[in-house]
Amino acid sequence: MELKARKANIVAIATEGNEEIADIAGVCVDTVTDWIKLFSSQGLEGLCQLNFKGKRQSKIDEHIEKIKVDIGKNTISTLAELQDWLKKHYAIEMEKSWLFRCCKKNSICLARKHA
């Protein structure tokens, strides 16, 4: 299906809920939300001018394997600690929600604190 037609179909079935639409389209929920906002503000014309070229590269992607090893050697148990650690060691700043998704996607497990 052509990208323009795919985007139009996504907007047309918006009442199904963004998560279901994302599953159907093979994109993340944030992308669907962006498409709907764009359609609402600029109509089909604006939506069709969007040149989606696939997933954008994250600044953390190129370091992910080294980060996994480093995290295994350090006791990092919260996303806030991981945010600080990434900023200090890799000069990477990420919102907690993005960092959470990144950890989940890359099977990064934080240490559990023992009571």
N, CA and C atoms as a LAMMPS dump frame, in Angstrom:
ITEM: TIMESTEP
0
ITEM: NUMBER OF ATOMS
345
ITEM: BOX BOUNDS ff ff ff
-5.0000000000000000e+02 5.0000000000000000e+02
-5.0000000000000000e+02 5.0000000000000000e+02
-5.0000000000000000e+02 5.0000000000000000e+02
ITEM: ATOMS id mol type element x y z
1 1 1 N 0.85 -1.183 0
2 1 2 C 0 0 0
3 1 3 C 0.891 1.241 0
4 2 1 N 0.544 2.195 -0.824
5 2 2 C 1.289 3.446 -0.909
6 2 3 C 1.228 4.176 0.434
7 3 1 N 2.302 4.874 0.795
8 3 2 C 2.397 5.549 2.091
9 3 3 C 1.268 6.547 2.299
10 4 1 N 0.937 7.327 1.279
11 4 2 C -0.145 8.309 1.42
12 4 3 C -1.461 7.611 1.75
13 5 1 N -1.756 6.531 1.055
14 5 2 C -2.991 5.795 1.303
15 5 3 C -2.97 5.175 2.696
16 6 1 N -1.808 4.693 3.111
17 6 2 C -1.665 4.095 4.44
18 6 3 C -1.936 5.127 5.53
19 7 1 N -1.394 6.321 5.37
20 7 2 C -1.621 7.388 6.348
21 7 3 C -3.098 7.772 6.396
22 8 1 N -3.719 7.887 5.234
23 8 2 C -5.137 8.241 5.179
24 8 3 C -5.978 7.174 5.868
25 9 1 N -5.638 5.906 5.663
26 9 2 C -6.359 4.823 6.329
27 9 3 C -6.194 4.89 7.839
28 10 1 N -5.01 5.226 8.283
29 10 2 C -4.744 5.339 9.716
30 10 3 C -5.639 6.398 10.336
31 11 1 N -5.712 7.553 9.695
32 11 2 C -6.542 8.637 10.214
33 11 3 C -8.013 8.23 10.181
34 12 1 N -8.425 7.549 9.121
35 12 2 C -9.828 7.146 8.968
36 12 3 C -10.285 6.195 10.069
37 13 1 N -9.379 5.387 10.593
38 13 2 C -9.771 4.437 11.647
39 13 3 C -9.302 4.888 13.029
40 14 1 N -9.117 6.174 13.191
41 14 2 C -8.609 6.728 14.451
42 14 3 C -9.485 6.368 15.643
43 15 1 N -10.743 6.111 15.417
44 15 2 C -11.624 5.77 16.529
45 15 3 C -11.295 4.404 17.131
46 16 1 N -10.475 3.63 16.457
47 16 2 C -10.088 2.316 16.974
48 16 3 C -9.107 2.42 18.137
49 17 1 N -8.482 3.554 18.302
50 17 2 C -7.484 3.722 19.353
51 17 3 C -6.09 3.682 18.765
52 18 1 N -5.238 4.551 19.259
53 18 2 C -3.907 4.706 18.676
54 18 3 C -3.045 3.453 18.778
55 19 1 N -3.187 2.668 19.846
56 19 2 C -2.36 1.46 19.974
57 19 3 C -2.706 0.438 18.901
58 20 1 N -3.994 0.253 18.65
59 20 2 C -4.399 -0.699 17.625
60 20 3 C -3.971 -0.22 16.238
61 21 1 N -4.092 1.073 16.008
62 21 2 C -3.661 1.645 14.733
63 21 3 C -2.161 1.44 14.546
64 22 1 N -1.399 1.692 15.589
65 22 2 C 0.053 1.51 15.512
66 22 3 C 0.397 0.07 15.158
67 23 1 N -0.308 -0.888 15.761
68 23 2 C -0.077 -2.301 15.446
69 23 3 C -0.368 -2.591 13.978
70 24 1 N -1.481 -2.064 13.492
71 24 2 C -1.873 -2.293 12.099
72 24 3 C -0.851 -1.678 11.143
73 25 1 N -0.416 -0.458 11.45
74 25 2 C 0.486 0.269 10.552
75 25 3 C 1.949 -0.131 10.705
76 26 1 N 2.281 -0.794 11.808
77 26 2 C 3.676 -1.169 12.025
78 26 3 C 4.542 -0.001 12.441
79 27 1 N 3.942 0.951 13.167
80 27 2 C 4.673 2.115 13.673
81 27 3 C 4.393 2.243 15.165
82 28 1 N 5.073 3.167 15.832
83 28 2 C 4.829 3.347 17.258
84 28 3 C 3.62 4.263 17.475
85 29 1 N 3.066 4.228 18.674
86 29 2 C 1.89 5.018 19.027
87 29 3 C 2.158 6.51 18.855
88 30 1 N 3.368 6.956 19.199
89 30 2 C 3.716 8.374 19.053
90 30 3 C 3.605 8.83 17.597
91 31 1 N 3.965 7.968 16.655
92 31 2 C 3.866 8.306 15.239
93 31 3 C 2.412 8.489 14.838
94 32 1 N 1.555 7.591 15.301
95 32 2 C 0.121 7.704 15.006
96 32 3 C -0.43 9.005 15.588
97 33 1 N -0.062 9.31 16.813
98 33 2 C -0.509 10.548 17.451
99 33 3 C -0.06 11.757 16.64
100 34 1 N 1.186 11.747 16.174
101 34 2 C 1.697 12.848 15.346
102 34 3 C 0.905 12.972 14.044
103 35 1 N 0.591 11.833 13.407
104 35 2 C -0.173 11.852 12.159
105 35 3 C -1.558 12.455 12.385
106 36 1 N -2.196 12.076 13.48
107 36 2 C -3.541 12.582 13.768
108 36 3 C -3.505 14.084 14.038
109 37 1 N -2.513 14.532 14.809
110 37 2 C -2.374 15.973 15.063
111 37 3 C -2.121 16.731 13.757
112 38 1 N -1.266 16.189 12.91
113 38 2 C -0.957 16.822 11.632
114 38 3 C -2.209 16.891 10.759
115 39 1 N -2.958 15.811 10.705
116 39 2 C -4.192 15.792 9.92
117 39 3 C -5.199 16.803 10.463
118 40 1 N -5.302 16.89 11.786
119 40 2 C -6.241 17.822 12.411
120 40 3 C -5.887 19.272 12.099
121 41 1 N -4.597 19.576 12.064
122 41 2 C -4.188 20.968 11.839
123 41 3 C -4.042 21.331 10.364
124 42 1 N -3.657 20.354 9.51
125 42 2 C -3.352 20.683 8.111
126 42 3 C -4.133 19.861 7.092
127 43 1 N -4.967 18.969 7.577
128 43 2 C -5.771 18.16 6.662
129 43 3 C -4.953 17.105 5.935
130 44 1 N -5.599 16.471 4.975
131 44 2 C -4.957 15.405 4.214
132 44 3 C -3.739 15.911 3.439
133 45 1 N -3.818 17.161 2.98
134 45 2 C -2.695 17.768 2.247
135 45 3 C -1.42 17.757 3.101
136 46 1 N -1.535 18.228 4.346
137 46 2 C -0.382 18.266 5.246
138 46 3 C 0.122 16.872 5.585
139 47 1 N -0.806 15.958 5.777
140 47 2 C -0.435 14.583 6.104
141 47 3 C 0.319 13.933 4.95
142 48 1 N -0.11 14.207 3.742
143 48 2 C 0.529 13.602 2.569
144 48 3 C 1.897 14.211 2.264
145 49 1 N 2.172 15.39 2.794
146 49 2 C 3.477 16.017 2.575
147 49 3 C 4.533 15.517 3.559
148 50 1 N 4.099 14.808 4.585
149 50 2 C 5.033 14.256 5.568
150 50 3 C 5.853 13.166 4.903
151 51 1 N 7.15 13.307 4.939
152 51 2 C 8.041 12.334 4.3
153 51 3 C 8.673 11.441 5.345
154 52 1 N 7.94 10.464 5.809
155 52 2 C 8.424 9.522 6.803
156 52 3 C 9.407 8.572 6.145
157 53 1 N 10.627 8.533 6.661
158 53 2 C 11.684 7.721 6.06
159 53 3 C 12.071 6.536 6.943
160 54 1 N 11.221 6.169 7.868
161 54 2 C 11.536 5.064 8.764
162 54 3 C 11.984 5.568 10.122
163 55 1 N 12.333 4.642 10.992
164 55 2 C 12.725 4.973 12.36
165 55 3 C 13.991 5.819 12.353
166 56 1 N 13.937 6.91 13.101
167 56 2 C 15.134 7.745 13.182
168 56 3 C 16.144 7.096 14.135
169 57 1 N 17.384 7.317 13.867
170 57 2 C 18.463 6.765 14.672
171 57 3 C 18.526 7.485 16.018
172 58 1 N 18.571 6.741 17.083
173 58 2 C 18.703 7.318 18.411
174 58 3 C 20.188 7.478 18.717
175 59 1 N 20.515 8.528 19.474
176 59 2 C 21.921 8.751 19.812
177 59 3 C 22.481 7.665 20.72
178 60 1 N 21.613 6.893 21.341
179 60 2 C 22.07 5.823 22.227
180 60 3 C 22.33 4.519 21.459
181 61 1 N 21.729 4.36 20.277
182 61 2 C 21.814 3.1 19.526
183 61 3 C 23.244 2.64 19.27
184 62 1 N 24.114 3.562 18.904
185 62 2 C 25.486 3.167 18.563
186 62 3 C 26.291 2.714 19.785
187 63 1 N 25.801 3.022 20.983
188 63 2 C 26.52 2.681 22.212
189 63 3 C 25.855 1.552 23.007
190 64 1 N 24.752 1.015 22.522
191 64 2 C 23.909 0.139 23.336
192 64 3 C 24.647 -1.087 23.881
193 65 1 N 25.453 -1.736 23.08
194 65 2 C 26.143 -2.946 23.561
195 65 3 C 27.143 -2.608 24.667
196 66 1 N 27.892 -1.529 24.504
197 66 2 C 28.842 -1.113 25.535
198 66 3 C 28.102 -0.69 26.801
199 67 1 N 26.981 -0.023 26.64
200 67 2 C 26.178 0.397 27.798
201 67 3 C 25.679 -0.816 28.568
202 68 1 N 25.247 -1.851 27.863
203 68 2 C 24.785 -3.082 28.526
204 68 3 C 25.897 -3.664 29.403
205 69 1 N 27.11 -3.72 28.855
206 69 2 C 28.252 -4.246 29.61
207 69 3 C 28.537 -3.358 30.814
208 70 1 N 28.577 -2.052 30.588
209 70 2 C 28.862 -1.109 31.673
210 70 3 C 27.81 -1.176 32.776
211 71 1 N 26.547 -1.292 32.395
212 71 2 C 25.475 -1.367 33.39
213 71 3 C 25.607 -2.643 34.216
214 72 1 N 26.044 -3.723 33.558
215 72 2 C 26.246 -4.983 34.279
216 72 3 C 27.33 -4.876 35.34
217 73 1 N 28.278 -3.972 35.153
218 73 2 C 29.376 -3.793 36.1
219 73 3 C 29.043 -2.789 37.201
220 74 1 N 27.973 -2.028 37.024
221 74 2 C 27.596 -0.988 37.982
222 74 3 C 26.213 -1.282 38.547
223 75 1 N 25.96 -0.812 39.746
224 75 2 C 24.652 -1.015 40.365
225 75 3 C 23.778 0.2 40.067
226 76 1 N 22.976 0.063 39.045
227 76 2 C 22.046 1.115 38.647
228 76 3 C 20.658 0.507 38.757
229 77 1 N 19.83 1.062 39.644
230 77 2 C 18.546 0.426 39.909
231 77 3 C 17.322 1.249 39.527
232 78 1 N 17.505 2.497 39.124
233 78 2 C 16.357 3.315 38.719
234 78 3 C 16.651 4.011 37.401
235 79 1 N 15.589 4.418 36.733
236 79 2 C 15.767 5.158 35.488
237 79 3 C 16.468 6.491 35.737
238 80 1 N 16.181 7.128 36.875
239 80 2 C 16.842 8.395 37.198
240 80 3 C 18.351 8.194 37.334
241 81 1 N 18.759 7.106 38.006
242 81 2 C 20.185 6.801 38.132
243 81 3 C 20.795 6.532 36.757
244 82 1 N 20.055 5.809 35.913
245 82 2 C 20.546 5.504 34.573
246 82 3 C 20.663 6.784 33.742
247 83 1 N 19.688 7.683 33.869
248 83 2 C 19.768 8.971 33.171
249 83 3 C 21.044 9.711 33.561
250 84 1 N 21.29 9.813 34.858
251 84 2 C 22.485 10.514 35.336
252 84 3 C 23.759 9.835 34.841
253 85 1 N 23.777 8.518 34.891
254 85 2 C 24.948 7.739 34.498
255 85 3 C 25.236 7.922 33.004
256 86 1 N 24.18 7.87 32.173
257 86 2 C 24.362 8.059 30.729
258 86 3 C 24.871 9.469 30.415
259 87 1 N 24.372 10.446 31.148
260 87 2 C 24.808 11.826 30.935
261 87 3 C 26.286 11.972 31.296
262 88 1 N 26.672 11.375 32.427
263 88 2 C 28.051 11.494 32.901
264 88 3 C 29.035 10.724 32.012
265 89 1 N 28.7 9.5 31.625
266 89 2 C 29.645 8.636 30.919
267 89 3 C 29.57 8.71 29.389
268 90 1 N 28.393 9.081 28.855
269 90 2 C 28.223 9.084 27.405
270 90 3 C 27.744 10.43 26.847
271 91 1 N 27.512 11.395 27.709
272 91 2 C 26.977 12.702 27.308
273 91 3 C 25.661 12.548 26.546
274 92 1 N 24.851 11.584 26.996
275 92 2 C 23.548 11.32 26.392
276 92 3 C 22.469 11.693 27.392
277 93 1 N 21.537 12.545 26.959
278 93 2 C 20.403 12.912 27.795
279 93 3 C 19.135 12.382 27.144
280 94 1 N 18.322 11.665 27.929
281 94 2 C 17.075 11.097 27.416
282 94 3 C 15.967 11.3 28.438
283 95 1 N 14.758 11.525 27.937
284 95 2 C 13.587 11.57 28.81
285 95 3 C 13.362 10.174 29.38
286 96 1 N 12.772 10.103 30.573
287 96 2 C 12.55 8.801 31.206
288 96 3 C 11.7 7.876 30.343
289 97 1 N 10.671 8.42 29.69
290 97 2 C 9.795 7.565 28.882
291 97 3 C 10.56 6.938 27.711
292 98 1 N 11.444 7.72 27.061
293 98 2 C 12.258 7.182 25.977
294 98 3 C 13.266 6.179 26.502
295 99 1 N 13.845 6.481 27.647
296 99 2 C 14.831 5.588 28.246
297 99 3 C 14.19 4.264 28.645
298 100 1 N 12.983 4.332 29.184
299 100 2 C 12.252 3.113 29.547
300 100 3 C 12.032 2.242 28.311
301 101 1 N 11.555 2.869 27.215
302 101 2 C 11.323 2.115 25.98
303 101 3 C 12.615 1.525 25.436
304 102 1 N 13.688 2.292 25.522
305 102 2 C 14.991 1.828 25.046
306 102 3 C 15.448 0.603 25.847
307 103 1 N 15.305 0.677 27.16
308 103 2 C 15.691 -0.456 28.012
309 103 3 C 14.868 -1.692 27.671
310 104 1 N 13.572 -1.496 27.52
311 104 2 C 12.687 -2.617 27.203
312 104 3 C 13.044 -3.222 25.843
313 105 1 N 13.224 -2.374 24.842
314 105 2 C 13.539 -2.824 23.478
315 105 3 C 14.86 -3.579 23.413
316 106 1 N 15.831 -3.153 24.227
317 106 2 C 17.176 -3.732 24.172
318 106 3 C 17.468 -4.712 25.306
319 107 1 N 16.418 -5.134 26.015
320 107 2 C 16.551 -6.095 27.12
321 107 3 C 17.577 -5.653 28.155
322 108 1 N 17.517 -4.388 28.524
323 108 2 C 18.401 -3.856 29.562
324 108 3 C 17.651 -3.915 30.881
325 109 1 N 18.198 -4.665 31.822
326 109 2 C 17.568 -4.81 33.133
327 109 3 C 18.388 -4.064 34.174
328 110 1 N 17.712 -3.237 34.925
329 110 2 C 18.379 -2.509 35.998
330 110 3 C 18.494 -3.415 37.216
331 111 1 N 19.48 -3.129 38.064
332 111 2 C 19.699 -3.934 39.269
333 111 3 C 18.536 -3.763 40.219
334 112 1 N 18.221 -4.816 40.934
335 112 2 C 17.168 -4.727 41.938
336 112 3 C 17.809 -4.436 43.291
337 113 1 N 17.227 -3.482 43.981
338 113 2 C 17.732 -3.16 45.311
339 113 3 C 17.218 -4.199 46.292
340 114 1 N 18.097 -4.64 47.151
341 114 2 C 17.713 -5.633 48.171
342 114 3 C 17.301 -4.893 49.433
343 115 1 N 16.182 -5.324 49.993
344 115 2 C 15.666 -4.645 51.191
345 115 3 C 16.412 -5.058 52.436
